[in-house]
Structure formats: structure tokens, C-alpha cells
Amino acid sequence: MNLVQAALRRPFTVLVAIIAVMMGAWVSLQQMTRDFFPPLGIPTIYISAPYGGMDASQMEGFITYYYEYQMLYVTGVEHVESKSIQGAALIKLQLHPGTDMAQAMSEVVAGVNRARNAMPPGTVPPFVMRFDEGSVPVGNLVFGSATRPVSEVRDAALTMVRPLFATLPGVSAPPPFGGSPRSIIVSLKPSRLQAYNLSPDEVVAAVSTANAVSPSGNALMGGQYPVVPVNSVVKNIQDLAALPLRVTGSGAVYLRDVAEISDGTDVITSYALAIVDRPSVHRPPRRGDIDAATNTPRSSRRFPPPPSP
């Protein structure tokens, strides 16, 4: 007796079996995770190391070399790739399939800390991240303004918009791209420096010394023990203009004599052009441990729809 004869003799049994398979398939489909960019499990770790002001050759010799040397001690490393450009270095660690990525990540972080001991002063900790084809942005959130400068737009995107994404489950909130961060700019005048026989390093040392961060303390006053704040940090940036740089026989030389102080941004090296006719800032929300099909609607509901023109 073959399967056809058995099915013809027991039609209701076959019908029940087909219905059971269809119901099981429907339940499995409802519980199946859906993702536009599924994680591929590629064992790759990236190290992004910034250092403003260095050219590509300096980044290669002073930054990238030490990271590459320490990464050779990571368990399971297959090969190390690097790319050095002006102000940044990118190191890629390709590991063997099946490597314990948690252990590899901890070893990479430890190697990064060891490598920084041999680097120039002022080297900031790099970004260490695991990245594969599944870790791509789920969208682009673009900010622009016809009245505000791109620096203020970037500051608003960083301080007000980014926290909205941090509370979403499974969504990563990277910093925005474009513009420059807010900075207190001291613009030196070369002719004034030459007239007072001052160097830029002397000005930097004087500003760093006068604007030192000092913790508050307590003082015993009439049986009370109040917190006594200190005024080592200026509240108004224009107060820095009264900073003495050097005392000479004819009087003191102040910062206002050789420089101008402003609340602005550093030199803008990049900005987005997602909005026609003006610079803009954009941030790409990335998915974390939840699929992109779930993250995208949640991210969109965080913001009201744009006003109609």
C-alpha cells in the first residue's frame, strides 16, 4: 500500500494532518523574527582612534602602529587591517570563525589601554565596536534650520534629540554627523603677541592654570559646616579677558590685550548636505539587539510628522 492509497482510504485523517501543518506554520510565522538586515555573525571588531591635528603619516607612526602591535595578542585574530587619514585612524580586526567575541572584545579593550601608554599626550580613548553587515542604520534623521547656524543645530541634535533614542529598546544612539561641537574660542592676534613678546604656548599655559577645576570643600563657621564653593572656574567666558599673562615693569599683560574670546565652535571640517541650499546635521539611528523592522516604527513614533508646506 502506497501513500496515495492510504490518503484515499483515510481522507479525514489526511485533512486533519494538513490543517495541523498549516496551523503550525502560521504560529511559527507569527513568532519568527523579521529583520531587514539580519546579523550575519561576522567576527570583526573595529577601532576608531581620533587625534585632531595629526596628518596621515603621524597617525600611522604615533597612533596606528601601537594599536596594531597590541592587537596581535588578541586570541583568535586572523589578520589586522588599518587605514590612517588626517586626524583619525581605523583599525579592523578580523577573527577566526567561532571565536568567543566577548573574550575578544575584552582583550581588545585591554590592549587599547596598554597601547595608549606609548602614545602622545592628549590621546583620547578610541571607539571600540563590533560591526558587521547587519549593523547598518535603520534610517537617517536630518536636522536643518534656515535661521540657526549648523553649530546650534548640531548641539540641539546632540543634547535634546539623542536622549529620546537612548530610551528605545534595541536602538543605538550614535552622535550626530556634521558641524562642529560647541567650544570656547580664544583667537590670538599674532601682531599683539609679537609686540608683547609672547608665544601661543604661554597663553595656553596661563589659561589652563587660571581655569583649573577645583572641588568644593567645607568650612567650620560658628558651629556650622557649610559647603564652600570655589570660583576657580569662570561663569562668564568674558571674565577670561582679565586673565594676566605676564607682569612686566610697565604693567601686566592681560588676555584681552592679545586675543578675543567667543562662545562658538571649532573650525568646521564637515557637514551634511541632506537639505538643499543649506548645511545640515544628520544622525543615523542604529539597531541594537532588536530587529530593524521593529526599531524603525518605534523610532518614527518618537517625533511628530513634519508640518505641511
Beta strands, then each sheet from edge to edge (+ up, - down):
strand 1: 44-50
strand 2: 77-85
strand 3: 88-95
strand 4: 127-130
strand 5: 141-143
strand 6: 171-172
strand 7: 182-188
strand 8: 217-218
strand 9: 227-228
strand 10: 244-248
strand 11: 251-254
strand 12: 259-265
strand 13: 281-283
strand 14: 286-287
sheet 1: 2+ 3- 1+ 4-
sheet 2: 5+ 13-
sheet 3: 6+ 14-
sheet 4: 7+ 12-
sheet 5: 8+ 9-
sheet 6: 10+ 11-
end
